[in-house]
Amino acid sequence: MAFDNLCRMSAFTIKKFSMWSVEIDDVVGATTGLFKVLADAGADIEFSLCRPLGEKPGKAILFLAPIKGKKQEDAAKRADFVMRPDVVGVQVQGPSRVGGNFRLTAALEHANLSVRALVTTVDGDRFTTIFALKSDTDAELAMKVLRQVVD
């Protein structure tokens, strides 16, 4: 993946990335046109998550990344996406191990870092976990803490 601030160590990678979001109608096909606008601008979306907005019936929010360069940023803004300074992603990839998420989340808890969202997938013997943190400062600290866990 081409996210910002790649940190490689042994079999693990840790990356930080800016998150973009847009509020949409919670209907069939609501994301299709948005992804087309971004694809036409050359965006290679590597992370997306869409969920209903419980406080707004009939609405949902779509988060995605990365958006890079002026052409992609302009397209995202035309589609009403905004960069979210209050939701910054940190991705950890590596060999899947029993208790892996426990070790990662416990380390963030001990560092007093609040995780806004967490997504984990496993493909064969490799895992990917993405944490959404409250700020760039928190994401930078999370990267330092997580490096110690995976070393």
C-alpha positions as CSV (number, residue, x, y, z in Angstrom):
1,M,0.0,0.0,0.0
2,A,1.1,3.5,-0.6
3,F,0.1,5.2,2.6
4,D,2.1,8.0,4.2
5,N,4.9,7.5,6.8
6,L,5.8,3.8,6.1
7,C,7.8,2.1,8.8
8,R,9.2,-1.3,8.0
9,M,10.6,-3.7,10.5
10,S,11.1,-7.4,10.0
11,A,7.9,-9.0,8.9
12,F,5.7,-6.0,10.0
13,T,4.8,-2.7,8.4
14,I,3.2,0.3,10.1
15,K,1.7,3.2,8.1
16,K,-0.1,6.4,8.9
17,F,-2.6,7.9,6.6
18,S,-5.0,10.8,6.3
19,M,-8.7,9.9,6.3
20,W,-11.3,11.5,4.1
21,S,-15.1,11.2,4.6
22,V,-18.4,12.2,3.1
23,E,-22.0,12.0,4.4
24,I,-24.2,10.2,1.9
25,D,-27.8,8.9,1.6
26,D,-28.1,5.4,3.0
27,V,-29.4,3.9,-0.3
28,V,-28.3,1.3,-2.8
29,G,-25.5,2.6,-5.1
30,A,-24.8,5.7,-3.0
31,T,-21.1,5.1,-3.1
32,T,-20.7,4.1,-6.8
33,G,-20.6,7.6,-8.3
34,L,-18.2,8.8,-5.5
35,F,-15.7,6.0,-6.3
36,K,-16.0,6.8,-10.0
37,V,-15.2,10.4,-9.5
38,L,-12.1,9.4,-7.5
39,A,-11.1,6.7,-9.9
40,D,-11.3,9.1,-12.8
41,A,-8.9,11.4,-10.9
42,G,-6.4,8.5,-10.5
43,A,-7.2,7.6,-6.9
44,D,-6.3,4.1,-6.0
45,I,-8.5,3.6,-2.8
46,E,-6.8,1.2,-0.4
47,F,-9.2,1.6,2.5
48,S,-12.9,2.3,2.8
49,L,-15.5,1.9,5.4
50,C,-19.1,3.0,5.2
51,R,-21.6,2.9,8.1
52,P,-25.0,4.3,8.9
53,L,-25.3,7.4,10.9
54,G,-27.5,6.4,13.8
55,E,-28.4,9.9,14.8
56,K,-29.4,10.7,11.2
57,P,-31.8,8.1,9.8
58,G,-31.4,7.5,6.1
59,K,-27.8,8.8,6.2
60,A,-24.4,7.1,6.2
61,I,-20.8,8.1,6.3
62,L,-18.1,6.9,4.0
63,F,-14.4,7.0,5.1
64,L,-11.6,6.3,2.7
65,A,-7.9,6.7,1.9
66,P,-5.6,7.6,0.3
67,I,-6.3,10.8,-1.6
68,K,-3.1,12.1,-3.0
69,G,-2.1,15.1,-5.1
70,K,-4.0,18.1,-6.3
71,K,-6.1,16.3,-9.0
72,Q,-7.4,13.7,-6.5
73,E,-7.9,16.3,-3.7
74,D,-9.9,18.5,-6.1
75,A,-12.0,15.6,-7.2
76,A,-12.7,14.6,-3.6
77,K,-13.7,18.1,-2.7
78,R,-16.1,18.3,-5.7
79,A,-17.7,15.1,-4.4
80,D,-18.0,16.8,-0.9
81,F,-15.3,14.7,0.8
82,V,-13.4,16.4,3.5
83,M,-10.0,15.5,5.1
84,R,-10.6,14.5,8.7
85,P,-8.1,15.9,11.2
86,D,-10.1,14.1,13.9
87,V,-9.8,10.7,12.3
88,V,-6.3,9.6,11.4
89,G,-5.5,6.0,10.3
90,V,-2.6,3.8,11.4
91,Q,-2.3,0.5,9.7
92,V,-0.3,-2.5,11.0
93,Q,0.4,-5.5,8.8
94,G,2.3,-8.7,9.6
95,P,2.1,-12.4,10.3
96,S,-1.2,-13.4,12.0
97,R,-0.7,-14.5,15.5
98,V,-3.2,-15.6,18.2
99,G,-3.7,-12.7,20.6
100,G,-2.3,-10.2,18.1
101,N,-5.1,-7.6,18.5
102,F,-4.9,-8.0,22.2
103,R,-1.2,-7.1,22.2
104,L,-1.8,-4.1,19.9
105,T,-4.8,-2.7,21.7
106,A,-3.3,-3.2,25.1
107,A,-0.3,-1.3,24.1
108,L,-2.4,1.6,22.9
109,E,-4.5,1.5,26.1
110,H,-1.3,1.6,28.3
111,A,-0.2,4.7,26.3
112,N,-3.7,6.2,27.1
113,L,-4.6,6.4,23.4
114,S,-8.3,6.3,22.5
115,V,-9.1,4.3,19.4
116,R,-12.1,5.7,17.5
117,A,-12.5,2.6,15.2
118,L,-10.7,-0.7,14.6
119,V,-10.9,-2.9,11.5
120,T,-8.9,-6.2,11.2
121,T,-8.7,-8.6,8.3
122,V,-6.7,-11.8,7.9
123,D,-5.7,-13.3,4.6
124,G,-4.0,-16.6,5.0
125,D,-1.2,-16.1,7.5
126,R,-1.1,-12.3,7.3
127,F,-3.2,-9.7,9.1
128,T,-4.0,-6.1,8.5
129,T,-5.3,-3.9,11.4
130,I,-6.3,-0.3,10.9
131,F,-6.8,2.0,13.9
132,A,-8.6,5.3,13.6
133,L,-7.2,7.8,16.1
134,K,-8.3,11.2,17.2
135,S,-5.4,13.3,15.8
136,D,-2.2,13.3,13.9
137,T,-0.4,13.6,17.2
138,D,-2.1,10.5,18.6
139,A,-1.4,8.6,15.4
140,E,2.3,9.5,15.6
141,L,2.4,8.3,19.2
142,A,0.5,5.1,18.3
143,M,3.1,4.3,15.6
144,K,5.9,4.6,18.2
145,V,4.0,2.4,20.7
146,L,3.0,-0.2,18.0
147,R,6.6,-0.4,16.8
148,Q,7.7,-1.6,20.3
149,V,5.0,-4.3,20.3
150,V,5.9,-5.8,16.9
151,D,9.7,-5.6,17.3
